[in-house]
């Protein structure tokens, strides 16, 4: 895999958009690139409370979906005319939890015209840190970022632009409101129950984070911004333990958060504020925080800066792929031979199969690099083990759909063609991913004997469901293993309705 980072697709002055489908609110951020910086020009936000629409079986109700889709219809005109590569649309905890997330993602894509990426909790944490690091003054030593969302709370410790520890806990201002304050009344008993539940979640990270340490604590997103504004009477102020205790006393005296409307809190935040305050109080106690600064930069800014790119660093996904290959002891020479052959095949068929060069080419590279990671588990069925690792590991830079595609390609590189797994991808993705799977399979087949040099002396000719591979005249005569593999591959592909020939 090349170590040359991809050039930024955004020229100076290019307009970019980040859309954040959170568990509590949906936000759209428009920005323009200027001298390798982001200049924000428009922000829209609406309370959708998607998490409140999750039933006990973790299905999003139709009402919740419609609230979200109606909001996206209002966002859609702002995306008109932007190139797809200039837009990122991500979903967070509520969509991670929803069993019918694929249905909502499909409907969202129909509204916006670009795919919705549902990102893992640690990936959300990484992007939050990236946004905060780019929008706050540089700090000597590590910083802690906490971000209380509607359904989850993310924690990151990092230094400069490099996150070190990332975690996402299942506690948020919407989910805790539904659980502890369903009718809006904040009694002392309910508040303490919410606080103790948050402390229980924090036990999972408390020792590790305290052991690592930080020089400055920061918080981002709605709950922490609101608390900072209430303390500062409308302007963000440093949050201290004493300040939190005063707010807790006011809340429990009034038994709701209405008293803060107009004093730093918007009316639509009142219902979820008791839960948010309980979670923030638990964070201060568990991590022994004395003061916390508010960060205006978070997930959306992280998305924008990642689209902008940093020419001094490799694409984060390439670093992730390399780290995964090292972790599972991949035979790098074999992986590189397969990669070169797969990419040569890609270049030969991309026009006939209508393959988008940049995005699909990289997916094929990554799958070639990782196709043998399952050997770290067991040799038997190692393509299935590898597919599992790719789909369920925390892969920085990858959305859940991107991990699913990588998993399908790894699963597809040998033995029976995974028609069922492929069918779980969107109809739009299936033809191109099927094509990549075929290219990877053939590249692996040609290197079954693990030669010392890559075998690239072949030509692929393809039609919609036909593949023909041509070798130098007479070459196959002395290759009985390749002949046997070609015959077996012909049977496998026939089961997937693909005609495969050679000569």
Secondary structure, 3 states (H helix, E strand, C coil): CCCCCCCCCCCCCCEEEEEEECCCEEEEEEEEEECCEEEEEEEEEEECCHHHHECCCCCECHHHHHHHHHHHHHHHHHHCCCCHHHEEEEECHHHHHCCCHHHHHHHHHHHHCCCCEEECHHHHHHHHHHHHHHHCCCCCCCEEEEEECCCCEEEEEEECCEEEEEEEECCCHHHHHHHHCCCCCCCHHHHHHHHHHHHHHHCCCHHHHHHHCCCEEEEECHHHHHHHHHHCCCCCCCEEHHHHHHHHHHHHHHCCCHHHECCCECHHHHHHHHHHHHHHHHHHHHCCCCEEEEECCCHHHHHHHHHHCCCCCCCHHHHHHHHHHHHCCCCHHHHHHHHHHHHHHHHHHHHHHCCCHHHHHHHHHHHHHHCCHHHHCCCCCHHHHHHHHHHHCCCCCCEHHHHHHHHHHHHHCCCCCCHHHHHCCCHHHHHHHHHHHHHHHHHHHCCCCCCCCCCCCEEEEEECCEEEEEECCCHHHHCHHHHHHHHHHHHHHHHCCCEEEEC
